[in-house]
Amino acid sequence: MPIKSLFLTLSLLLSFNAVANHSNETNEEDSKPASAWLYKGQVLPPNTFKKKLPPSDYFEAFEDHFDINCTDVFRSKPGLYFGKAISHLDPIEASWGESISLAVAIDDVDFDQPYHFEETDHGIDVVHLTDGIGIYNGDERYQIMQDISLDECDLMAPYINGSCKEAYKVHVSTWNGGSMGHQNQIGIYGLFEMEDGKAYILPLKYIDDDAAIYFKEAKDILLNNLPKLTSLSSECVYLLEDGSTESYVGLNLREIHNDQCGGDPNTDVSIGFYRIDQDKELWEMDYLDGSYQRIGE
């Protein structure tokens, strides 16, 4: 497993109990929670991640400009259109006169936006405060839910003239104040380096699974039951997502091998496969027949 992915996985298993303002630089005394996406040591702001939220004018503008007919596919899997129907990544001019883009060029990212970390029920959000509407303050926020393999990332944007360097499943949220609350979106985003050397953050896939429990919450449920599953401590295991659906989050619990935990550091071992359903019940796979049994039965 890549060191960076392992670090992110382990970091998500820890709680972060501080809420503080930050300039967009990190150092040894001010390390980021795993929820933040770093680019060359700087935290990407929330507006880097383009959302598929109502109204739909934003996507309609791209459909009209690039003559995209399969709107349902485009709005759920935009990565399939970059480099093909969407022939370039430059901004386009919408009918209302605004310059808009789905691809966010790293060169255009405002890394000086103020932000802070905020603990929620599902992890740590990176929060940028906005003006909101009227007398209300608003905010934009996001958190990384899990890392995505580079191979999977490249497959989500097969026609683009570049390669995926980093990808994550991200929960993005916007609030403009008032009674409407936050508008939430889960999506998979990739950092692509193009053949001309430019780098972009691209939305690859939007996931409409509001009914599903969060990946972070599922991991917490499994770790709370860890003594029932293995004699190893939480410092000597890590988790990978395994076949999640809208009904459950699938997790593969694996051993960490190092000086502290023992074992061959060049290998790791699968302890078991588990599912956490929407009722927050933990299920374990039987290796003999592949069926799942609820823990505690």
N, C-alpha and C positions, 0 to 999 in steps of 0.2 A: 504494500500500500504506500503511495507517495507520502513523504514526510509532511507536506503541507496539508493533505487531506486528513492524515492521522491527527495532526495538531488541531484542525478544526473540529474533528469528531470528538476528541478528548475535551476540548475547551467547551463544547456545547453541553458536556456532562456536568459542568461546574456552574454554580450560581454566581451572579455578578451583582453586588449589592450597593452600587454607587450610582448616583445621578449627578453628573457634573458637566459644565460647559467646556468645550475644547476648541482650540485652534486646530487646523487640519494638519497636524504633524504628530507623529508617534515617537516615543523613545522608550528606554528600558523601564522608566518609572511610570509610564502611562501607556501600558499595552492595551490593545483593542480587545473587546470581547469578540468571540467568533462570529457574532451576528453581523459585523461590519465587513464590507468588501474593500480591501486595500488595493490601490494601484500605485506602485513604486513608493510605498510607505504612507500614502495619503488616503483618507477615507472618501469613497465615492459618495456624493450627496444623494438623497432620495430621488430627486427629479432626473437622475441618470436613467431610471428604469421606467420606460414608457408603459403605461397601463392600458388595458382594454376595459374602459369604464363608460357608462352612459354620460352624455349623449354620444351617439355613434358617428357624429360629423367627421371626427378625426380620421377614422378608417374609411369612411365614404370618400373623403378627399383623395386618398391613395387609390381606392378602387376606380374612381373616375379618371385620375391622372394616368394610371398604368393599365387601364382597361382590364381590371380583374373581375371576373364573373363569378367564380366560386367563392362567394363572400363568407360562407360559413367556415370553410377550410382556412381561408386567409385570416379570419379573425381568431381562430383557435391555434393555427400553426403558421405564423407569419414567417418563420425561418425558411420554410420551403420556397418562398417567393424572392428572397434576396439573391441577386445574381441571375435571376431568370425573368419573371414578370417585372419585378422591381429591378430595373437595369442599372441603377446607380444608387448610391447612399447619400447623395446631396439632399438638402431640404427642398421641398416643393412649396409652391405658393397655393394656399387654399383659397376657395371662392370668397371667403370673408377677408382676404388680404393678408392673412398671417402666414409667415414662413414656418413650416412644420416638418418634422422628420421623425421616423420611427427609430432610425439608427442614430446613436449619440456618439459623435466623434470625441475621443478623449481630449483632443486639443481644444475642444469647446467647453469642456466641463469646468464649472466654477468651483475650484477646490477651496476657495476662501469663504464659502457659505458657513455661517456658524451652525453648530450642531451640538447635541448632547446625547448621552446614552440614558435610556429609560427602561427600567425593569417592568415587564408585564407578566401576565399569567402564563405566557407562552415563550418567554425568553427575553432577550434584550433588544430593544428597538434603537435604531439610529434615527434621531428626530431633528428636523429642521422646522423652526417656527415660521409661519407665514402671516400675512395681514388678515386673512379670512374675509368675512363679509360683514359689512357694517361695523358694529362695536365688538364683534367677536374676533378673537384670535384663532388662527388655524394652524395646521401643521401638516407636514409630509413626513412619512416615516417608512422604514423598511427593516427587515431582518433576514439573514440567510437561514434557510431551513435545512438545506443539505447540499453537499457538493455533487456535481455531475461529472462523469468521466469525459475525457476529451474526445474519445471515440464516439460516444453518444452525442456529444455536442456537435461534432462535425457532421454526423448523420442528420441532425435537425436543420442544417443549412448546407445541403449538398451541392448547391450551384454557385456558392460565393467564391470569389477569387482571393481566398485567404485561408488561414487556419485558426482553429480555436485554441486559445492559450489558457483559458480558465472559464468555468461555468458553474452556476449555482441555481438551485430552486430558491426563489425569493418571495417573501410576503411583503407586498407594497400596500401602503394605505395613505389616503388623503382625507383631511377634514377641513371644511371651510367655516366651521363654527355653526351655531344654531342647533336645531333638534334633529337634523338628518343623520348625525353621527359620522363615523368613518366609512369611506368607500374602500373596500378591500379587494385586492387582486393577488392571486398566486400565479407566478410565471417562472419559466426557465429562461435565464439570460446568459449570453456568452460574450466573452471578451475575444474579439477576433483581430488578428494582425493581418493586414492586407498585403498584397504583393508590392504595393507602392510604399510600404512602411507605415502607413497610417493605422491607427487602432480605433476600434469602435465597440461599444456595448450594444448588442442586438437582442431584441425580444425574440425568442425562438418558439415558445409554446406557452399558451395561457391555459391554466388549469381551473376549471369551474367545479371545485370540490369544497364549497363552503360548508357542506354537511360533514365533511371528514374532519377528524381530530388532527391537531397539529403534530407534525413529526417530533418536535421537541417534547410535547406532552406525552406522546407515546413512549419516547425514550425514558422519560422520568418514571413512568409507570413500570417499565421493565426493570429499571435500576432499583426501584423500591422493592422489587421482588427478587433481586439478584441472589440473596442467600438461599432461595428455594431452587435456584437453577445451577449454581456452581459454588465451589468453595473459594474461588478467586475474589479479590477485592475489586472495586470499581476502577482502581488505578491500573489494573492488569487486564482489562477488557476494553473492547471498542465495538461500535455498532455500525452496521451498514443497512441501508434500506433494501428490502427484498420484496418486490412485487406488490406494492401498495395499490389499493383501489379506493373508491369512494366509501366503501364499507369498512375498511380496516387499513391499518399501517402495518406492513410486513417488515420485520427486523431480523437480521442475522447477527447473533452474538458471537464474537470471536476473541481469542486469546491474544494478549500482547506478550511478546517474548523479548526481554532485555535483562540487564544485570539485576534490576530490582525484582522482576517477576519470574525470572528464570526462563528456561527453554532456549531453543536455537533462535537467535535473532534474525536469521535468514528465512525463517518460516513462521507461519501463524496457523492456528487450528480453529475450526468452527466448533463452537460449543452447542449451538442449536439454532433452529429457525422458529420465530414467534410472530404472532399477530395480536394487535390490540384493536378491538372493535370499537364502534361508536358508543357502546355502553361502558367503555374503558375496562373491559375484561381482557385478561391476558390468556392467550392460547399458545400451546406448544406443539410443534410437529412431531409425530411419531415417525422415526426413521424407517420403520419396517413397512408401513403401508402409505405414508405420506399424509395421513389424516391428522387433524388438529384436535387436541383435547384441552379443555379449559383448565388452567392452573387452579388447584384447590378442590377440584372434583374428586 
